[in-house]
Amino acid sequence: MMEQFSNGEYKLVEDVIVKEKDKKSLIIKLNVYALIIVGIGVVLTLVLFSIIGITKFTFNPLGTGLFLVSFLVFIVVHELLHGLSFILFNRSKLSDVKFGIVLKSGMAYCISTVPVKVDAARLSLMMPVYVVCIPLYIVGVVIGNMYLCLLAILFFSGSAGDLYYMWKLRNTNKNHYMFEKMPTKSGYEVGYLLYEKLESN
């Protein structure tokens, strides 16, 4: 099957979109994995803090409020980093990157409307982890701030879907291109299509 995009012609080599009947169970699994990530992250952080001698934590209403607001900020930054990665690493045009929210599921998204080379897709998937989660966690440990460490862990757990895609792409041919379908009114597609780019004459 051939398909024309604004940046060239592609041949479909694999359909990795999750079937509708399996979508709900996969989303439940991803949410469970996210909770497991939080649990493991918190336990490891408490152990680490104990080792370096930090055993007392204080929480206050202002901190809790900022904690909640930070999630909204992270959602925006998370999607912007995906989009910036498409532009930098896949050389996509700004007009090829679409942002939005699926009201049915309350999920924000950033999608390239042209296929993205697998290496660039992997970088895009992990960019929020590299740019936000890891640095935030390191800063939290260095200054002994449990709030920042917990935020980093929760933000990382919010990348469960990205980690799932990374796992699926682990053995994928680097010369292939990943493409996610735009969400519709019925919801967000889970999975992607893999294409091979055809040489132009």
N, C-alpha and C positions, 0 to 999 in steps of 0.2 A: 504493500500500500504506500503510495507516494503522497506527500502533502507539501504544499507551498506555504512558506512563511515569508515575512518581509525581509529576512536575511538569507534566504536561499531555499532550495528544495531538499526535502528529507525523505528517507525511507524508514517506515516503522519496522523495528526489529523485535520489540517486546512490549506487551501490555501488562504493566504491573499495578494497575488500578484495582483496588479491593472491591470485590463484588458487593452490591448493596446488602445482601443477606448476611455478609460477614463484617460489614462496617461497624455496627453497634458493638459487637463483641471485641473487636480490635480496639476501639476507642476506650472501652472499659478496661482492657488490659493495659493500655498506655497510661490511663489514670492510676491504675494500681502500681505500675512501674514508677510513676512520678512520686507516689506516696512512699514507696520503698526507698527511692533516692533520698527523699527528705529524712526518713528514719535513719538510714545509714549515715547520711551527712551530719545529722545532729549528734548522733552517738560518737562518731569519729572526732567531731569538733570538741565535744565535751572532754573526751579523752585527751586530745591535743592540748586544750586549755589547762587541763589538770596537770599535764606533764610540764608545761611552762609556768605553772604556778598561779593561774587565774581560776579561781573557784567561786567567786562572788559576782552575780549579775544583777543589775538593777533595771527595772522597766518603768517607764512613766507614760502618762497619757499623750504628751506631745510626741514622744518617740513612736508610740503606737499609731498615731495619726499619720505621721510622716511615713511610717512603715507601709500603711495601706495606700497612700498616695503614690508611693514609689512604684507600686505594681502597675498603675496606669501609665506612668512615665516609661517603665521598662517595656511594656507592650509596644509602645510607639517606637522606642529606640530599637527594640528587637527586630521589628519589621523594616525599619529604615536601614539597619545593617545588612539585612538580606538584600534589599534593593541596591544599596551601594556596592555590594559584592558582585551583583549581576553586572553592574556598569563597569566596575574596575577589572574584574577577572574574566568576564565573558564578552566584554566590550559591547554590551547591549546599550541601546539608546535609552535615554530617560523615558521617551514615549513608549518603550517596550516594557516598562515596569509598571505594574498596576497594584495599587493598595486598596484595601477595603475591609469591610466587616460583614460577616455572615450573620444576620440578625437571628436566624433560626437557632444557631448554636452559640452565638455570642463570641465567635472566633474572629480575630483579626488575621489578615493575610497580606502577603506580598508575593506576587507571581510575575514571572517573566512571560510575556506573550510570544516569545520566540524560544526555541530549544536552547538549553544551557549545557555546555560541555561538562562531562561528569566531574572533572577536577574542579572546575569553577563552581559547580553545584555543591560539592562537598565543602569547599571553603565558605560558600554562602550559608550552608546549614550550620556550620560551627562558629561563624563569626560572632554571634552574641555571646557564646561561651568564652571565646578568646578575648573579646574586647571588654565584656562586662563582668561575667561570672567569676572567672579566675582572678583578674586583678582585684575585684571587690573583696573576694575571700581572703586574698593575701594581705590586703590592707587591714581587714578585720582582725586577722591573726596578729599582725605586727603591732597594732595599737590596742589589742585585747578587747575589741568591741564585738560582743556576741550578736548585736543587732545586724551589723554588716555581714557577718558570717552567715547568719540565718537567712538574710536577704539573698545572698549569693547562692545558697543552697536551694532556696525556693525558686529563684530565677532559673537555676540549672534544671530543676525538675520541670519547669515550664517548657523546656526544650526537649521533652520526652519524644514528641513527634519528630523533631529534627534528628534525634539520635536513632529513631526507628528507621528513617530514611537512610542515614549513614550506614546502618547495619545492612540494609537491603542493597546498598550500592558498593559494598565492600569488595566484591569480586567482579564488578562491572568493568567492561572494556573502557579504558580511558578515552578512547576515540569516539565513544558514543555520546549522545546528547540526551539530557533529561528534560522532560516537558510535563508541567502540571496543568491540568485543565482549570479554566476559570470556574469559580463557584457559581452555582445557579440558585434560583429561589428555593430549590428543594434542599440545598445544603452544600457542603464542601466535599469534594472528591478526595478520598484517601488513596494515595499512590500516585503513580506517574507513568508516562509513556517513555520508551527509549527509542531514539532515532539514530540513524546513520546519515550523515550529511553527504549529499551527492555533489560531485565536482561539477562546477559550471563549465559549459563549453566555451 
